[in-house]
Amino acid sequence: MKKQHLMPALFIAVILGGILSLQSCGKLANLLNFKLNMQTDSVNVTIPITTGVNGEITVGPAVTIYNVDSFIHAQTGNQLGISNITSVKIQAVTFTLSNPDSLNNFQDFSSVSANFSSNTNPNPYTVSIPNNPDVYAATLSVPVDTSVELKTYLGTQFSYTLIGKLRRSTTKPLNCTITFKFNVAVQG
């Protein structure tokens, strides 16, 4: 007769244990914190041949689509998504020429900047090298302020524009890749 009472009691204990563990998983998910390194799709722009050195040249905007929500899901085992973002800070910005030569490279620019905006924040955020050195360069690493909060810029569509002031004319189109990297903090 004791076996008859033991089986239902054991069954109820297993059910209650399962329910309590699910509630604990929910609490555990709330404690999840991730610091993710995210790079939106790099964009390629072509800087045209320029003969004048007065004023600035602007190339773009180049538009790319990047699914931030899918990126976060993939990095957190499908536990968190875009709604769990607590902070976004810029980590690095690079400009890379794929076809430089001794007469056509970043040395020809006295200043270079890029800006980006998104479908969630159309106000351009700009990074720049205001005094670019007069030395040969195929790649530039732009100094960035890693303390600026950019959470409002994360959406699904990103626009990038390159701006430069020339110190010398260029004689061929220059193919440039613009890469933005971010630190994204998410919490459950």
Phi, psi and chi 1 to 4 in degrees:
 res  aa     phi    psi   chi1   chi2   chi3   chi4
   1 MET       -  -32.4 -178.8  126.2   35.9      -
   2 LYS   -65.8  -32.7  -70.7 -173.8  178.7 -175.3
   3 LYS   -63.5  -34.8  -80.9 -171.8  176.3 -177.7
   4 GLN   -65.5  -35.7  -70.2  174.6  -15.0      -
   5 HIS   -81.9  -29.1  -65.9  -67.2      -      -
   6 LEU   -69.7  -40.9 -175.2   60.6      -      -
   7 MET   -63.2  -49.7  -69.2  -55.1  -86.5      -
   8 PRO   -64.4  -37.0  -23.2   31.9      -      -
   9 ALA   -65.6  -40.9      -      -      -      -
  10 LEU   -64.2  -41.8 -175.6   58.8      -      -
  11 PHE   -61.5  -45.0 -179.5   71.9      -      -
  12 ILE   -65.2  -38.8  -70.2  171.7      -      -
  13 ALA   -64.1  -40.5      -      -      -      -
  14 VAL   -65.5  -43.8  168.3      -      -      -
  15 ILE   -62.2  -48.2  -63.6  -69.5      -      -
  16 LEU   -62.2  -40.9  -77.2  174.3      -      -
  17 GLY   -61.4  -40.9      -      -      -      -
  18 GLY   -64.3  -43.4      -      -      -      -
  19 ILE   -64.6  -44.7  -69.8  170.2      -      -
  20 LEU   -64.4  -36.8  -69.1  175.1      -      -
  21 SER   -69.2  -33.6   70.3      -      -      -
  22 LEU   -65.8  -38.8  -70.8  176.5      -      -
  23 GLN   -65.0  -36.6  -71.7  176.8  -11.7      -
  24 SER   -67.0  -37.5  -64.9      -      -      -
  25 CYS   -62.0  -39.0  -73.1      -      -      -
  26 GLY   -62.6  -42.3      -      -      -      -
  27 LYS   -66.5  -39.2  -70.6  177.5 -175.4  174.9
  28 LEU   -64.1  -41.0 -164.6   57.5      -      -
  29 ALA   -61.6  -33.7      -      -      -      -
  30 ASN   -67.6  -19.4  -71.6  -21.6      -      -
  31 LEU   -91.9   -4.0  -61.6  175.7      -      -
  32 LEU   -68.5  130.5  -67.5  176.4      -      -
  33 ASN  -131.0  132.2  -73.5  -58.4      -      -
  34 PHE  -132.2  139.4  -68.3   90.6      -      -
  35 LYS  -111.8  109.9  -57.8 -101.3 -171.3 -104.9
  36 LEU  -108.8  138.7  -51.8  174.1      -      -
  37 ASN   -93.5  114.8  -65.5  -39.9      -      -
  38 MET  -118.7  133.8 -178.8 -177.1   79.1      -
  39 GLN  -120.6  115.9  176.3 -178.4  -41.3      -
  40 THR   -67.6  166.3   56.9      -      -      -
  41 ASP   -56.2  132.9  -70.8  -21.7      -      -
  42 SER   -67.4  149.7  -64.1      -      -      -
  43 VAL  -117.7  148.1  -66.4      -      -      -
  44 ASN  -110.3  131.0  -62.4  -51.6      -      -
  45 VAL  -129.1  155.4  -63.9      -      -      -
  46 THR  -111.8  119.1  -58.7      -      -      -
  47 ILE   -84.4  118.7  -57.3  167.0      -      -
  48 PRO   -71.8  164.6   27.2  -32.6      -      -
  49 ILE   -58.9  134.3  -63.5  171.6      -      -
  50 THR  -129.6  134.8   54.2      -      -      -
  51 THR  -105.9  -23.4   55.2      -      -      -
  52 GLY   -99.1  152.7      -      -      -      -
  53 VAL  -115.8    9.7  -68.1      -      -      -
  54 ASN   -94.3  136.5  -65.0  -32.4      -      -
  55 GLY    82.3 -174.7      -      -      -      -
  56 GLU  -111.7  152.8  -68.2 -178.7  -26.9      -
  57 ILE  -107.2  144.6   60.3  165.8      -      -
  58 THR  -125.4  130.2  -59.8      -      -      -
  59 VAL  -122.4  123.7 -177.5      -      -      -
  60 GLY   118.9 -171.7      -      -      -      -
  61 PRO   -80.6  145.5   28.2  -31.7      -      -
  62 ALA  -101.4  130.6      -      -      -      -
  63 VAL  -110.8  138.6  178.5      -      -      -
  64 THR  -136.6  153.6 -174.6      -      -      -
  65 ILE  -107.3  133.3  -55.6  -65.1      -      -
  66 TYR  -143.4  124.5 -171.3   80.8      -      -
  67 ASN   -89.6   93.8 -168.3  -34.2      -      -
  68 VAL   -63.3  -40.0  176.3      -      -      -
  69 ASP   -59.9  -45.6 -168.1   51.2      -      -
  70 SER   -64.0  -38.8  -69.0      -      -      -
  71 PHE   -59.1  -47.6  165.0   77.2      -      -
  72 ILE   -65.8  -42.4  -66.1  170.0      -      -
  73 HIS   -56.9  -45.6  -80.4  -70.8      -      -
  74 ALA   -64.7  -34.8      -      -      -      -
  75 GLN   -82.1  -16.6  -62.1  -62.6  -50.9      -
  76 THR  -118.1   20.8   63.0      -      -      -
  77 GLY    61.2   38.0      -      -      -      -
  78 ASN    61.1   22.2  -71.3  -39.7      -      -
  79 GLN   -88.1  -33.0  -64.0  -62.2  -50.2      -
  80 LEU  -131.1  163.3  -55.2  173.2      -      -
  81 GLY  -143.9 -165.3      -      -      -      -
  82 ILE   -60.1  -30.1 -163.2  167.0      -      -
  83 SER   -70.7  -12.2   63.6      -      -      -
  84 ASN   -95.2    4.1  -61.3   99.8      -      -
  85 ILE   -68.1  129.8  -67.1  173.4      -      -
  86 THR  -107.9  -23.2   57.8      -      -      -
  87 SER  -161.7  146.1  177.5      -      -      -
  88 VAL  -136.4  122.9  175.7      -      -      -
  89 LYS  -127.6  145.2  -51.5  -84.7  174.8   95.5
  90 ILE   -74.4  138.4 -161.3  159.5      -      -
  91 GLN  -105.4  -45.4  177.1 -175.2    6.8      -
  92 ALA  -161.9  152.3      -      -      -      -
  93 VAL  -136.6  130.5  176.9      -      -      -
  94 THR  -130.8  146.6   55.7      -      -      -
  95 PHE  -115.5  129.9  -53.4  140.4      -      -
  96 THR  -132.0  126.2  -54.7      -      -      -
  97 LEU   -90.8  132.5  -63.8  175.9      -      -
  98 SER   -92.2  -12.6   62.2      -      -      -
  99 ASN  -134.8   46.1   62.4  -24.3      -      -
 100 PRO   -75.5  160.0   32.7  -37.8      -      -
 101 ASP  -145.2 -177.1   60.4   35.6      -      -
 102 SER   -65.7  -21.9   61.4      -      -      -
 103 LEU  -102.0  -12.5  -61.7  174.8      -      -
 104 ASN  -136.9   97.7  -62.8  -81.5      -      -
 105 ASN  -160.3 -172.5   61.0   74.9      -      -
 106 PHE   -67.6  -12.3  -77.1  123.3      -      -
 107 GLN   -60.6  -25.8 -179.3  176.7   13.5      -
 108 ASP   -74.4   -8.1  -60.9  -37.9      -      -
 109 PHE  -107.1  128.7  -67.2   83.3      -      -
 110 SER   -81.1  -25.7   60.6      -      -      -
 111 SER  -148.9  150.2   65.8      -      -      -
 112 VAL  -142.8  137.9 -174.3      -      -      -
 113 SER  -145.9  165.7   61.5      -      -      -
 114 ALA  -142.5  151.2      -      -      -      -
 115 ASN  -133.8  158.1   62.5   46.3      -      -
 116 PHE  -136.7  153.8   79.4   95.1      -      -
 117 SER  -144.2  177.6   60.0      -      -      -
 118 SER  -147.1  175.5   70.8      -      -      -
 119 ASN   -67.6  -16.6   60.3  -50.2      -      -
 120 THR   -98.7  -16.7   58.9      -      -      -
 121 ASN  -147.8  100.9 -169.8  -21.4      -      -
 122 PRO   -78.8   -6.1   28.8  -33.6      -      -
 123 ASN   -76.9  118.7  -61.4  -42.2      -      -
 124 PRO   -62.5  135.0  -17.8   28.9      -      -
 125 TYR  -101.6  126.9  179.3   78.3      -      -
 126 THR  -114.3  138.9  -57.2      -      -      -
 127 VAL  -122.0  147.1  -64.8      -      -      -
 128 SER  -153.6  160.3   65.4      -      -      -
 129 ILE  -117.2   95.9  -59.5  174.5      -      -
 130 PRO   -71.8  -27.5   19.8  -25.8      -      -
 131 ASN  -127.7   77.2  -63.5  -53.5      -      -
 132 ASN   -69.8  129.3 -171.4   41.5      -      -
 133 PRO   -62.3  149.9  -18.1   28.4      -      -
 134 ASP   -88.6   60.5 -168.4    2.5      -      -
 135 VAL  -135.0  152.5  -65.0      -      -      -
 136 TYR   -55.3  134.0  174.8   88.4      -      -
 137 ALA  -154.4  128.4      -      -      -      -
 138 ALA   -97.8  -19.9      -      -      -      -
 139 THR  -133.8  139.5  -60.1      -      -      -
 140 LEU  -123.1  133.0  -65.7  176.8      -      -
 141 SER  -101.8  117.3  -66.0      -      -      -
 142 VAL   -84.5  132.3 -177.4      -      -      -
 143 PRO   -65.4  136.2   -1.2    5.0      -      -
 144 VAL  -128.6  152.5  -65.1      -      -      -
 145 ASP   -92.6  103.9 -177.3  -11.9      -      -
 146 THR   -78.5    3.9   58.6      -      -      -
 147 SER   -99.9  -10.0   67.4      -      -      -
 148 VAL   -74.2  130.4  174.7      -      -      -
 149 GLU   -82.7  122.6 -177.7   56.7   58.5      -
 150 LEU  -119.8   22.0  -60.7  171.7      -      -
 151 LYS   -55.9  -35.2 -179.0  179.3  172.3 -178.4
 152 THR   -68.4  -12.3   62.5      -      -      -
 153 TYR   -86.9  -11.4  -76.2   91.6      -      -
 154 LEU   -80.9  115.6  -73.9 -167.0      -      -
 155 GLY  -139.7 -133.6      -      -      -      -
 156 THR  -125.3  -15.3   55.7      -      -      -
 157 GLN  -125.5  127.6 -178.3  175.5  -38.5      -
 158 PHE  -122.1  138.6  -60.8   88.0      -      -
 159 SER  -118.6  134.2  -60.7      -      -      -
 160 TYR  -125.5  138.9  -58.3   91.4      -      -
 161 THR  -132.4  138.0  -56.7      -      -      -
 162 LEU  -107.1  134.8  180.0   75.0      -      -
 163 ILE  -129.5  135.7  -57.7  138.3      -      -
 164 GLY  -146.7  150.2      -      -      -      -
 165 LYS  -113.4  125.0  176.3  155.1  179.9   24.2
 166 LEU   -85.1  146.0  -72.2  165.1      -      -
 167 ARG  -103.3  -21.2   69.0  167.5   50.9   97.9
 168 ARG  -142.3  154.0  -79.1 -176.8  -73.4  -76.2
 169 SER   -68.9  155.7  -61.0      -      -      -
 170 THR  -108.1  155.5   57.8      -      -      -
 171 THR  -114.2    0.2   59.3      -      -      -
 172 LYS  -151.0  157.4   71.7  177.8 -174.0  179.5
 173 PRO   -65.9  141.0  -17.2   27.9      -      -
 174 LEU  -111.5  125.4  -65.7  169.6      -      -
 175 ASN   -88.7  120.2  -58.8  -40.5      -      -
 176 CYS  -122.8  133.7 -179.5      -      -      -
 177 THR  -104.1  129.9  -59.7      -      -      -
 178 ILE  -108.6  127.0  -55.3  168.7      -      -
 179 THR  -126.8  125.6  -55.5      -      -      -
 180 PHE  -112.5  132.7  -83.8   75.3      -      -
 181 LYS  -121.6  142.8  -66.0 -179.9 -178.5  178.7
 182 PHE  -129.0  153.7  -59.5   91.6      -      -
 183 ASN  -102.1  122.1  -72.2  -38.6      -      -
 184 VAL  -116.6  124.0  179.1      -      -      -
 185 ALA  -102.8  128.3      -      -      -      -
 186 VAL  -127.4  149.0  -68.4      -      -      -
 187 GLN  -143.1  138.6 -178.6  175.7   -2.0      -
 188 GLY   -78.2      -      -      -      -      -
